[in-house]
């Protein structure tokens, strides 16, 4: 069963609890495709094949509604009917291909590659190749913007046809941060990376705070920072009345040696929740970790909030804490690579085969 509902000139088709492009906050697990007259969406954590849809051109969408949802739904949409209606796809192989295409796009932006958590990166060339093949299979449904992006261009490098699909690409201010927490021990592997990059070091003064955790994936493009649960670590030492914070983030497994200046990550430390006082520094890539050192104001023993971000990237809306969702996505990726899921993408299959050597 699906539900048809209309609001503000849009028609929504929902098969259960599925993310919609009209949601105020787009969850990290949302997979989206732009199609003729509509946007389709799924949750990466839900095996449901039938997508949700938001139609902005019901007449144009009739080209594929019958194939995806069945004739009952196509007729109900044409007749302006609302409510629950039985849906049965006439072309289940097309529905499966659409979901797989949406997943390939999602994986190109949100796959949680991590050395810390032993999740290998996906080969972008294999992803691009499969996206191209799936797009040809779904040509009758896809919007012109999707198909045009597959046309060869004069530029170098792979064609990116998913920039508009991912909330990770929405520009916005440096909001949404990670709160500084009480001292706790990070994982051994993350500590090793922090030490290698100049984290906690004997003789640097009295350690007044240290910790580790993850960072907001919406604030940095993929392939730069490790997406692991303990990839971020920090230490605050105090000498002669001055506190210095050292922040380290493990580099992504597929991080290139040279990152363009506009994509280099920064760290912001807020030292007073009552004011806008903050210190910002660019993180520098050394071997396999990004690190920065910031001297705090004399009045501050430590910081209150730490934010890792790339300037100009990230949503304008402040999202609630998403650490639980990030953990679910890491578990999802591990299950994909350990044989708990069938029908892997070619890039996933290659990553699974190389996982023993990762």
C-alpha positions as CSV (number, residue, x, y, z in Angstrom):
1,X,0.0,0.0,0.0
2,X,1.0,3.6,-0.7
3,X,-0.5,6.9,0.4
4,X,-1.3,9.8,-1.9
5,X,-1.4,13.3,-0.4
6,X,-1.4,16.8,-1.9
7,X,0.0,20.0,-0.5
8,X,1.2,23.3,-1.9
9,X,0.9,22.1,-5.5
10,X,2.9,18.9,-4.8
11,X,1.7,15.3,-4.8
12,X,3.4,13.0,-2.4
13,X,3.5,9.2,-2.7
14,X,4.7,7.5,0.4
15,X,5.2,3.7,1.0
16,X,5.7,3.8,4.8
17,X,8.4,5.8,6.6
18,X,10.7,7.0,3.8
19,X,12.6,10.2,3.6
20,X,11.1,12.9,1.3
21,X,12.9,15.8,-0.5
22,X,10.3,18.1,1.2
23,X,11.5,17.1,4.7
24,X,12.9,20.1,6.6
25,X,16.0,18.1,7.5
26,X,17.5,15.6,5.0
27,X,18.8,12.6,6.9
28,X,22.2,11.1,6.1
29,X,20.6,7.9,5.0
30,X,18.4,9.6,2.3
31,X,19.0,8.5,-1.3
32,X,17.5,10.7,-4.0
33,X,17.0,10.7,-7.7
34,X,15.7,13.5,-9.9
35,X,13.2,11.9,-12.4
36,X,10.8,13.3,-15.0
37,X,8.3,15.5,-13.1
38,X,9.4,14.3,-9.6
39,X,12.0,13.3,-7.1
40,X,12.3,9.7,-5.9
41,X,13.8,8.8,-2.5
42,X,14.7,5.8,-0.4
43,X,16.5,5.1,2.9
44,X,19.8,3.4,2.5
45,X,19.1,1.6,5.8
46,X,15.8,0.2,4.6
47,X,15.6,-2.6,2.1
48,X,12.3,-1.4,0.7
49,X,12.5,-1.3,-3.1
50,X,9.5,1.0,-3.8
51,X,10.5,4.6,-3.5
52,X,8.7,7.6,-2.0
53,X,8.0,10.3,-4.6
54,X,7.3,14.0,-4.6
55,X,5.6,15.0,-7.9
56,X,5.8,18.6,-9.2
57,X,4.5,17.8,-12.7
58,X,1.9,15.0,-12.5
59,X,1.3,14.9,-16.3
60,X,5.0,14.4,-17.1
61,X,5.3,11.8,-14.4
62,X,2.7,9.7,-16.1
63,X,5.5,8.5,-18.4
64,X,6.8,6.2,-15.6
65,X,4.2,6.1,-12.8
66,X,2.5,3.1,-14.2
67,X,5.8,1.2,-14.5
68,X,7.0,2.0,-10.9
69,X,3.8,2.0,-8.9
70,X,1.3,0.2,-11.2
71,X,-1.7,1.3,-13.2
72,X,-3.9,1.8,-10.1
73,X,-1.6,4.5,-8.8
74,X,-1.1,6.2,-12.2
75,X,-4.9,6.4,-12.6
76,X,-5.4,7.7,-9.1
77,X,-2.8,10.4,-9.7
78,X,-4.5,11.4,-13.0
79,X,-7.9,11.6,-11.3
80,X,-6.8,13.6,-8.3
81,X,-7.5,10.8,-5.8
82,X,-6.0,10.9,-2.3
83,X,-5.6,8.3,0.4
84,X,-4.2,4.7,0.5
85,X,-4.0,2.7,-2.7
86,X,-2.6,-0.7,-3.5
87,X,0.6,-0.4,-5.5
88,X,2.3,-3.2,-7.5
89,X,5.1,-2.4,-9.9
90,X,4.7,-3.4,-13.5
91,X,8.5,-3.2,-14.0
92,X,10.1,-4.5,-10.8
93,X,13.5,-4.7,-12.6
94,X,13.3,-1.0,-13.4
95,X,12.4,-0.2,-9.7
96,X,15.4,-2.3,-8.6
97,X,17.7,-0.4,-11.1
98,X,16.5,3.0,-9.9
99,X,17.2,2.1,-6.3
100,X,20.6,0.8,-7.2
101,X,21.4,4.0,-9.1
102,X,20.3,6.1,-6.2
103,X,22.5,4.0,-3.9
104,X,25.5,4.3,-6.2
105,X,25.1,8.1,-6.0
106,X,24.7,8.0,-2.3
107,X,27.8,5.8,-1.9
108,X,29.9,8.3,-4.0
109,X,29.2,10.9,-1.3
110,X,28.5,9.2,2.0
111,X,30.4,5.9,2.1
112,X,32.2,6.1,5.4
113,X,35.7,5.2,4.3
114,X,37.9,4.8,7.4
115,X,41.3,3.5,8.3
116,X,40.4,3.7,11.9
117,X,37.3,1.5,11.5
118,X,38.7,-0.7,8.8
119,X,36.2,0.4,6.1
120,X,38.1,0.7,2.8
121,X,37.3,3.4,0.3
122,X,35.3,2.7,-2.9
123,X,36.9,3.0,-6.2
124,X,35.4,6.2,-7.8
125,X,36.0,5.0,-11.4
126,X,34.1,1.8,-10.7
127,X,31.3,3.9,-9.2
128,X,31.2,6.2,-12.1
129,X,31.1,3.3,-14.6
130,X,28.2,1.6,-12.8
131,X,26.3,4.9,-12.5
132,X,26.6,5.3,-16.2
133,X,25.3,1.8,-16.9
134,X,22.4,2.1,-14.5
135,X,21.5,5.5,-15.9
136,X,21.1,4.0,-19.4
137,X,18.9,1.3,-18.0
138,X,16.7,3.9,-16.3
139,X,16.6,6.4,-19.1
140,X,12.8,6.4,-19.5
141,X,12.4,7.7,-15.9
142,X,15.4,10.0,-15.4
143,X,15.1,13.8,-15.8
144,X,17.1,15.5,-18.5
145,X,19.5,16.9,-15.9
146,X,20.6,13.4,-15.0
147,X,21.1,12.3,-18.6
148,X,22.9,15.4,-19.7
149,X,25.4,15.0,-16.9
150,X,26.4,11.7,-18.5
151,X,27.3,13.3,-21.8
152,X,31.1,13.5,-22.4
153,X,32.6,16.9,-21.7
154,X,35.8,18.7,-22.7
155,X,37.0,18.8,-19.1
156,X,39.3,16.3,-17.5
157,X,38.4,13.7,-14.9
158,X,35.2,11.8,-14.2
159,X,31.8,13.5,-14.8
160,X,30.0,14.3,-11.5
161,X,26.3,14.0,-12.0
162,X,25.3,13.8,-8.3
163,X,26.3,17.3,-7.0
164,X,22.6,18.3,-6.7
165,X,21.6,15.0,-5.0
166,X,23.5,15.2,-1.8
167,X,22.8,17.4,1.2
168,X,26.6,17.3,1.7
169,X,26.9,19.8,-1.1
170,X,24.6,22.5,0.3
171,X,26.5,25.6,1.2
172,X,26.0,27.2,4.6
173,X,27.7,28.7,7.7
174,X,29.9,26.8,10.1
175,X,27.2,25.7,12.4
176,X,26.5,22.3,14.0
177,X,29.5,21.4,16.2
178,X,30.8,18.8,18.5
179,X,30.8,19.6,22.2
180,X,34.0,19.3,24.1
181,X,33.6,16.3,26.5
182,X,35.2,15.1,29.7
183,X,38.5,13.4,29.4
184,X,38.2,9.8,28.1
185,X,40.5,7.4,26.4
186,X,40.3,7.0,22.6
187,X,40.8,3.8,20.7
188,X,44.3,2.5,20.5
189,X,44.5,3.0,16.7
190,X,43.2,6.5,16.8
191,X,45.7,7.4,19.6
192,X,48.5,6.0,17.4
193,X,47.5,8.4,14.6
194,X,47.2,11.3,17.0
195,X,50.7,10.7,18.4
196,X,52.1,10.4,14.9
197,X,50.6,13.7,13.9
198,X,51.8,15.5,17.0
199,X,49.0,15.0,19.5
200,X,49.7,14.2,23.2
201,X,53.4,14.5,23.8
202,X,55.3,14.4,27.0
203,X,57.0,17.7,28.0
204,X,54.5,20.0,26.4
205,X,53.0,21.1,29.7
206,X,50.2,20.0,31.9
207,X,47.4,18.1,30.0
208,X,44.2,19.8,31.1
209,X,41.9,18.1,28.6
210,X,41.9,15.4,25.9
211,X,39.4,13.3,24.1
212,X,38.4,11.8,20.8
213,X,35.3,11.3,18.7
214,X,33.9,11.7,15.2
215,X,33.0,14.8,13.2
216,X,30.1,16.2,11.2
217,X,30.2,14.6,7.7
218,X,28.1,17.4,6.3
219,X,31.0,19.9,6.8
220,X,33.6,18.3,4.5
221,X,33.5,16.6,1.1
222,X,34.4,12.9,0.9
223,X,37.9,11.6,0.5
224,X,39.6,14.2,2.8
225,X,38.9,13.1,6.4
226,X,38.5,9.6,7.9
227,X,34.9,8.9,8.7
228,X,35.7,6.7,11.7
229,X,34.1,7.0,15.1
230,X,37.4,7.9,16.7
231,X,39.1,9.7,13.8
232,X,39.1,13.1,15.6
233,X,41.3,13.6,18.7
234,X,42.4,16.7,20.7
235,X,44.7,17.5,23.6
236,X,44.8,20.8,25.6
237,X,48.0,21.5,27.5
238,X,48.8,24.5,29.8
239,X,52.1,26.1,30.3
240,X,52.9,29.4,32.0
241,X,49.2,30.3,32.2
242,X,48.6,29.7,28.5
243,X,46.6,26.8,27.0
244,X,47.3,25.3,23.7
245,X,45.0,23.0,21.8
246,X,46.3,20.4,19.4
247,X,43.7,18.9,17.1
248,X,44.2,15.9,14.9
249,X,41.9,14.2,12.3
250,X,43.0,11.0,10.6
251,X,43.1,11.5,6.8
252,X,40.7,9.5,4.6
253,X,42.1,6.2,3.2
254,X,41.8,7.7,-0.3
255,X,42.9,11.2,0.6
256,X,45.2,12.7,-2.2
257,X,48.5,14.2,-1.2
258,X,47.5,17.6,-2.6
259,X,44.2,19.2,-1.7
260,X,43.0,22.4,-3.4
261,X,43.1,25.4,-1.0
262,X,39.3,25.9,-1.1
263,X,38.8,22.3,0.1
264,X,41.3,22.2,3.0
265,X,39.6,21.5,6.3
266,X,39.8,23.9,9.2
267,X,39.1,23.6,13.0
268,X,37.2,26.2,15.1
269,X,37.4,26.3,18.9
270,X,34.8,28.2,20.8
271,X,36.0,29.3,24.2
272,X,33.0,31.0,25.7
273,X,29.4,29.9,25.1
274,X,28.1,33.4,26.1
275,X,30.0,35.2,23.4
276,X,31.1,34.7,19.8
277,X,34.7,34.3,20.9
278,X,36.3,31.6,18.7
279,X,39.7,30.7,17.2
280,X,40.0,29.1,13.8
281,X,43.0,27.4,12.1
282,X,43.6,25.5,8.9
283,X,44.4,21.8,9.4
284,X,47.6,20.7,7.7
285,X,48.1,17.3,6.2
286,X,51.2,15.5,7.5
287,X,51.7,11.9,6.4
288,X,48.3,10.4,7.1
289,X,46.7,12.9,9.5
290,X,45.4,16.5,9.5
291,X,46.5,18.6,12.4
292,X,46.5,22.1,13.8
293,X,47.7,23.9,16.9
294,X,45.8,26.8,18.4
295,X,46.8,29.0,21.3
296,X,43.7,29.8,23.4
297,X,43.0,33.2,25.0
298,X,44.7,33.7,28.4
299,X,41.3,33.6,30.2
300,X,40.5,30.2,28.8
301,X,41.8,27.0,30.3
302,X,40.2,24.9,27.5
303,X,37.6,25.2,24.8
304,X,33.8,24.6,25.0
305,X,33.0,23.5,21.4
306,X,35.1,22.0,18.6
307,X,34.0,22.2,14.9
308,X,35.8,20.6,11.9
309,X,34.7,22.1,8.6
310,X,35.6,23.2,5.1
311,X,34.7,26.9,4.7
312,X,31.6,27.5,2.6
313,X,30.4,23.9,2.8
314,X,27.6,22.5,5.0
315,X,23.9,23.1,5.4
316,X,22.5,26.4,6.5
317,X,20.2,24.6,8.9
318,X,21.6,23.5,12.2
319,X,21.0,19.7,12.4
320,X,20.6,17.8,15.7
321,X,23.4,15.5,16.8
322,X,23.8,12.7,14.2
323,X,26.5,10.6,15.8
324,X,24.0,7.7,16.2
325,X,23.1,7.8,12.5
326,X,26.7,7.9,11.5
327,X,27.3,4.8,13.7
328,X,24.4,3.0,11.9
329,X,25.9,3.9,8.5
330,X,29.3,2.5,9.5
331,X,27.6,-0.7,10.7
332,X,25.7,-0.8,7.4
333,X,29.0,-0.4,5.4
334,X,30.7,-3.2,7.4
335,X,27.8,-5.5,6.8
336,X,27.9,-4.9,3.1
337,X,31.6,-5.8,2.9
338,X,31.4,-8.9,5.2
339,X,28.9,-10.8,3.0
340,X,25.8,-9.9,5.0
341,X,24.2,-8.3,1.9
342,X,23.8,-9.5,-1.7
343,X,24.0,-7.7,-5.0
344,X,27.0,-5.5,-4.2
345,X,28.1,-2.6,-6.4
346,X,31.2,-3.4,-8.4
347,X,33.1,-0.9,-6.2
348,X,31.9,-2.6,-3.1
349,X,32.9,-6.1,-4.4
350,X,36.4,-4.7,-5.1
351,X,36.6,-3.2,-1.7
352,X,35.5,-6.4,0.0
353,X,38.1,-8.4,-1.9
354,X,40.9,-6.0,-0.8
355,X,39.6,-5.7,2.8
356,X,42.1,-8.3,4.1
357,X,45.0,-6.2,3.0
358,X,43.5,-2.9,4.1
